[in-house]
Every structure is written in C-alpha cells, then in structure tokens.
Amino acid sequence: MKGGSGTTVVSAALGLLLSRDAAGGALIVDLAGDVPAALGMAEPPGAGVTDWLAAADDVEVDALARLEVDAAPGVRVLPRGSVHEPPTARVEALAGALQADERPVVADCGVGPGFVAQALAAAATRSLLVVRPCYLALRRAVAAPIRPSGVVLVEERGRALSRADVEDVLGVPVRAVVEVDSTVARAVDAGLLAGRLPAELERGLKNAA
C-alpha cells in the first residue's frame, strides 16, 4: 500500500477489516511510522522491522513475531523501528516471511518509493496505490518505480478528473473509492479508528479488503 494523503488511514482500516474474517487476525507492517498514531496507540518503544533489517544474519525471521505489538482485537502491528535507512540485504527474507504468514498482511509503504517498499510491493499478492484524482499526484504515480495492481481512489468534490480518467492514466483498475469525510479525520484525531470504523470508510474499502 503506497501513495499520498490517506495511505496510512487506508492501510489501518484494511487491516481492521481483514481481521474480522481471519481466524488468526491480521498484521499491519508499518514502514512509514504512522500506523500507531492512526490507530490511537502509544508509540511502540522497542525495536521494529527496520531494526530487524539492520540486524546480523543470525537474527532469524521468527524474531519478527516478537517485535509485533497489539493494536486492536485481532490486529497486530509490526512497528517501523528506529533505523532511518535500513540495509537491503535482508529485504527478500522479510518479503518471504510475510508471504508465508497465514494471516492477512497489510504493509503501509508510505509515500516514498524506497527499496523496501518496492520489494514488498513486488512480492505482494495485491499492491494498492492510494491517490486523489489530482493531476500532479497521478503524474508522480506514473513516474514511480512501483507499479500497483489497483487503486484506492480518495475522492474529493470539485475535482475535474474522474474514476475513468484515473484508470486510463495509471492503466490499472480502481478497486475502491473512499470519499473525503470529516468523520474519518475526527476518528483518527480522537484515537478512535480502531474502536469503530466510520461507516463511509468501511463501505468504500469493502471491495479492496
């Protein structure tokens, strides 16, 4: 999951939705560092996924599970960690571990096309770009090294570009449409997103979950 404004909220909401139908719950991998804030959690104080990437080779993939923290009933978060630019040597091992996880896994890749984000997007069953129908945003998306398999369109009133325009420019289908809604912003600001998803956000994302 990557893109611009709304990426972390969409990632968090998808994790919450997917956890409902998964016996083992769902995992959200936080590459951007904003998932705890979006879910109303305290900032995890320990190590995270970037620290694991920077660790020695003898630190096995099963150590990743020990870094997870509870976010909501049925939802765990693998925090970003403290390493600003993690080495890339262990990225394939990370991607393989997430692929092998029996739970639904949502990775919030943030807005930057970093190597870790590219590797996880390439290995994912489905990669979604969160974008607004804005010419500049679409221009950046076309130039980005990550090619998504679908789009979550954050719809704003007054925009000239339509859903069909977005699909034509990016060459991939819009999987979900989420309208800009003040109730979502209020839920995030109040730390209530994990407790109860706003109805408009839930309806919009059902086709992407």
N, C-alpha and C positions, 0 to 999 in steps of 0.2 A: 504494500500500500504506500503510494507516494503522491506527491503533488504539492499543493499550496494550502491556502487557508481552509481549514476544516479537516485536514488529513488525520490529525490525532483524534479528534472527536469521532470521526467516522470509524477509525480503527478500533477505538474503545467500544463504540456501540456495536460493531460487528462481533467483537469478542463476547460481549454480553449476550447478544442474540444467539450466537453459535453454541454457547454454553448450555442453553436451555434444552437442546436436543441431544447433547453428548453426555454419555454416562460418566465419562471421566472429566467433564468440564472442558474448558478452553484455556489456551495460553496466548497471551499477548506479549510479543517481543518488542521492547521499546528501544529502537535505535535512535530516536530523536530526543529522548529525555523528557517528554512532556506527558506521558501517559498517567503517571501518578497524580499530577495536578488535575488532569481532565477527569479522573475518577474520584477525586476528592480524598486521595490517600496522602498520608505523610510521606515525605521524600525518603525512599529506602536508604538507610545509612551505610550499607555494606557494598560489596563488590557487585559487578554486573557483567553483562555479556561482553563489553569491551575489555574488561579486565581478564576474562577468560581468553579472549582472542590474543591478548598480550602475554599470556602465561606460557610457561615452558611446555614442551611437547608431552611431558609425563603427567600433565594435568588432564585427565581423561574427560570425555564428553559427559559422563554421568555427573560430573561436578556442576554442570549447568542446572540440573534439577535442584541442587542445594542453594542456588542463587535465587530461585523463584520466591516471590512473596505473594501472600493472599491479597486480592483486590476486592473481591465480592464473592458471594456464594457461587462456587463452580468456576470462578475465574482467577487465574494466577498470572502474575506479570513477571517477566524476566527483565529486570531493570537495565538501563543503559550502562551504568558503571561510570568510572572516573577517567578512563583513558580517552583523550581527545581524538587522536588519530591512531586507531589500533592497527597493528600489523596485519597483513593479509594472508599469511601462510596458513592459518587455521580456518579460513573462511569456508572452504569446501567441507571441512569436518563439521562446522556449525550447520551448514545447509543440510548435510546428510542427517545430522541428529534431529533437526526439525522435521525433515521429511519422514523420518522413522517414528516420530511421536504419534501415538494413536489418537491424541486429542486434536481438534481443530486448532490450528496455529495462525494467528494474525500477526504480521510484522509491520509495525509502524516505521516506515523508512524515512519519514520526514520529507523535507523539500530538496535536499541535496542529493545529486546522483553519485554518492560515494561508492567505493568498490564493494563494501559490504552490502549495501543496499542493492547494487547491481547483481551481485551473486545470489542473494536471497530471492530477488525477483525472478531471475533466470531459472532457479530451481523450483519455484512455487508452482502449485497446481493452477493457481489463478493469480494474476497480478492486476491490481486496480489502481488507476490514476484518479485522484480526487482533484477536480478542476472546476473553475467557474467559466461560464460562457463569455470569456474575455479574450479579445484578440491577442493581447500581449501574453496572457497565460498559455494560450494554445500555441503561440509561436515558440515559447520556451519548451513546451512539451514536445513539439515536433523535433526540436534540436537536441533533446535529452538522449543520453545513451540507453536508457531503459525504455523498452517497447512494451506497453501494458497489453493485457489480453482484454481489458474492458475499462470502462469509465464510470465513476460515480460523479454525476453532474450536480454541482451545488448551484441551484437555480436562483437567480436574482431578478426581481422585476425591473423592467426598463432596459434590459439588455437586448441588443439587436440580433445577436446570434441565437439560433435555435438548437434544439437537440440534434436535428438532422445535420446542421452545419458542423457541430462538434464531431459527429461521427464521420462526416466527409473529410474534415481536416485531419483527424487522427487516424482514420482507417480502421477503427475498432468500435464495437457496439457500446452504447450507453447501457450499463447493467442496472443502474438505479438512479433515480432523481430525488434529490433532497432539497426542499425549499429552505431558503434562509428564514429562520424562525427565531424570534426573540426568546421563546420559551426554552430553546436549547441553550442559548447563551446564559440565561438565568440559572438553568440547572447546573451548568459547568461552573459558573461563578460561585454558586452556593455549595458546591461539592456534592450534589445530589444525583449526578448522572448514573452512578452505579446502582442507586436505590430504585430508581424508576425512570426508564427511558421515556422521553417526551413522545407522545403518540405520533406526531408528524415525522419525527426521525425514524421511529420504528417502522412505520408504513413505508417510508421511502427506501429503506435498506433491506426489506424482506426479500427482494429478488436477488440481492447480492450476497445474502448470508448463506 
